[in-house]
Amino acid sequence: MLLNANSTVSEAALRAMAHMPTRSLPVLVDNSFSQKLTDADLMRIAVLLAQKSADEGGCPIGAVIIDNETRQIVGKGHNTLVQDNHPYNHGETAAIRDAGRIDFSQTTLFTSLSPCDVCATLITMRGFSRVVVGDVTSASGNETMLQEKGVTVDVLEDPQGIALYQQFRSEYPEQELEDWQGVSAVKARLAKRE
Amino acid sequence: MLLNANSTVSEAALRAMAHMPTRSLPVLVDNSFSQKLTDADLMRIAVLLAQKSADEGGCPIGAVIIDNETRQIVGKGHNTLVQDNHPYNHGETAAIRDAGRIDFSQTTLFTSLSPCDVCATLITMRGFSRVVVGDVTSASGNETMLQEKGVTVDVLEDPQGIALYQQFRSEYPEQELEDWQGVSAVKARLAKRE
């Protein structure tokens, strides 16, 4: 296996994991390598998915779901508002959809950005035990709601992910607004300016 | 056009509309026919999408989105938990995804079943002006929240849709529970029984 117990946990290794389809990860990554990955490493994979989305012209938000016991990735994805003309596919919804019909109570979700109301509600309705949030600087608010619903929430900010999101926000403010509140909110903002 | 101003609004016509891909509807339906469709007719299309899902072995919930002015269908779909191994694709999420990046404040969503927390939150975050609910007998609760957020909510029950959902609930109680609360809730229920 390319990534095994003797391999270094490098940015190149994490990027390869981010881009490899989830079902094909076992051809790239040995269990022994997965076991070495820290929470910060897994958050970095979420950020590298956000970077993939930005490279495609999309919103830079990514997410990774791991099995709590094996620490293997069971789902991952990124925002596809632009790429798929998809009005609500955030990092979390993409990763959950990728994982399929599994028991999410045995998993942890790493998201590069604080979850929106829809994603936070989905996280509780699918019974996640733990969520790790990589950016509460650019957005925040649902961490408290998740904790009140019994989800363990850890904030583990990734400076690379925060910088990427801040750059997106300043370059594409309308795209960011649409991603949070839809086309009608963008129209209302533009009408106000006229 | 097969369906025009002179055509009867029959179950066969509504079923053809339910099954025809949204982008191809203009080859089947003339504007003059769309204008004749009542809210009850559009709800029946949502129910016929629910029937399509049931015929595929899935959860019988469908949804239709129309442009408020033209009354043309701009998005539609049905639950695909089983069909696509999709852990959260309800009727509403399917129809919204089908519509793409449009201004939902100019549209009405018809759903054959009262929306869950995730779908209700998505409806508010995408700025829908109106929602029509076809079954508050089998489930309900988010109608009040939607109204408080400024969404017009009309209840227009379709007996055919209610009967279909009730049959599903009695035949596939675990599938129904998974669709609402995920695999972990099903495991908890089964563990209780042992």
Chai-1 contact restraints between the chains, C-beta under 6 A:
chainA,res_idxA,chainB,res_idxB,connection_type,confidence,min_distance_angstrom,max_distance_angstrom,comment,restraint_id
A,N85,B,G100,contact,1.0,0.0,6.0,A-B,restraint_1
A,N85,B,R101,contact,1.0,0.0,6.0,A-B,restraint_2
A,P87,B,I96,contact,1.0,0.0,6.0,A-B,restraint_3
A,P87,B,R101,contact,1.0,0.0,6.0,A-B,restraint_4
A,Y88,B,L122,contact,1.0,0.0,6.0,A-B,restraint_5
A,I96,B,P87,contact,1.0,0.0,6.0,A-B,restraint_6
A,G100,B,N85,contact,1.0,0.0,6.0,A-B,restraint_7
A,R101,B,N85,contact,1.0,0.0,6.0,A-B,restraint_8
A,R101,B,P87,contact,1.0,0.0,6.0,A-B,restraint_9
A,D103,B,V183,contact,1.0,0.0,6.0,A-B,restraint_10
A,D103,B,S184,contact,1.0,0.0,6.0,A-B,restraint_11
A,S105,B,S184,contact,1.0,0.0,6.0,A-B,restraint_12
A,D117,B,T121,contact,1.0,0.0,6.0,A-B,restraint_13
A,V118,B,T121,contact,1.0,0.0,6.0,A-B,restraint_14
A,V118,B,L122,contact,1.0,0.0,6.0,A-B,restraint_15
A,V118,B,M125,contact,1.0,0.0,6.0,A-B,restraint_16
A,T121,B,D117,contact,1.0,0.0,6.0,A-B,restraint_17
A,T121,B,V118,contact,1.0,0.0,6.0,A-B,restraint_18
A,T121,B,T121,contact,1.0,0.0,6.0,A-B,restraint_19
A,L122,B,Y88,contact,1.0,0.0,6.0,A-B,restraint_20
A,L122,B,V118,contact,1.0,0.0,6.0,A-B,restraint_21
A,M125,B,V118,contact,1.0,0.0,6.0,A-B,restraint_22
A,R126,B,G182,contact,1.0,0.0,6.0,A-B,restraint_23
A,G127,B,G182,contact,1.0,0.0,6.0,A-B,restraint_24
A,G127,B,S184,contact,1.0,0.0,6.0,A-B,restraint_25
A,G182,B,R126,contact,1.0,0.0,6.0,A-B,restraint_26
A,G182,B,G127,contact,1.0,0.0,6.0,A-B,restraint_27
A,V183,B,D103,contact,1.0,0.0,6.0,A-B,restraint_28
A,S184,B,D103,contact,1.0,0.0,6.0,A-B,restraint_29
A,S184,B,S105,contact,1.0,0.0,6.0,A-B,restraint_30
A,S184,B,G127,contact,1.0,0.0,6.0,A-B,restraint_31
